[in-house]
Amino acid sequence: MATPKSMLFLGLSCIAAIAAVGSVFELTSGDPELGGTVTTVILALSLPMAALSFFGAVKSADTDDVA
């Protein structure tokens, strides 16, 4: 069952995943709008954040599903 905590983690995961995909597209375009360094930092931070928050959402929903 979805809880507010798991929904928050899942929303954070979606936002971080969108940031990661956008950063990859920006870096492969050849000329990132924010610059290569800033875009690389965004990518390096958003990938683990997306994965950790997704697993946190799954774990939170799984542990709260005691009926």
C-alpha positions in Angstrom: 0.0 0.0 0.0 1.3 3.4 -0.9 2.0 5.7 2.1 2.8 9.4 2.0 6.4 8.6 2.8 6.7 6.1 -0.1 5.0 8.6 -2.4 7.5 11.3 -1.4 10.4 9.0 -2.1 8.9 8.0 -5.5 8.3 11.6 -6.5 11.9 12.4 -5.6 13.1 9.5 -7.6 11.1 10.6 -10.6 12.5 14.2 -10.4 16.1 12.9 -10.0 15.7 10.5 -12.9 14.4 13.3 -15.2 17.4 15.4 -14.2 19.8 12.5 -15.0 18.3 11.9 -18.4 18.3 15.6 -19.2 22.0 15.8 -18.1 22.9 12.9 -20.4 21.2 14.6 -23.3 22.9 17.9 -22.6 26.3 16.3 -22.3 25.9 14.4 -25.6 24.6 17.4 -27.4 28.1 18.8 -27.4 27.4 22.2 -25.8 25.6 22.0 -22.4 23.7 25.2 -21.5 24.9 25.2 -17.9 28.4 24.1 -18.9 30.1 20.7 -18.8 31.2 20.8 -15.2 27.8 21.8 -13.7 25.9 19.3 -15.9 28.3 16.5 -14.9 27.8 17.4 -11.2 24.0 17.3 -11.7 24.3 13.9 -13.4 26.7 12.5 -10.7 24.3 13.6 -7.9 21.0 12.7 -9.6 21.8 9.1 -10.5 22.4 7.8 -7.0 19.6 10.0 -5.6 17.2 8.4 -8.1 18.3 4.9 -7.3 18.4 5.4 -3.5 15.0 7.1 -3.3 13.4 4.5 -5.6 14.6 1.7 -3.3 13.6 3.7 -0.3 10.1 4.1 -1.7 9.8 0.3 -2.4 11.1 -0.5 1.0 8.8 2.0 2.7 5.8 0.7 0.9 6.7 -2.9 1.5 7.3 -2.5 5.3 4.1 -0.5 5.7 2.0 -3.2 3.9 1.3 -5.1 7.1 -2.4 -5.9 7.1 
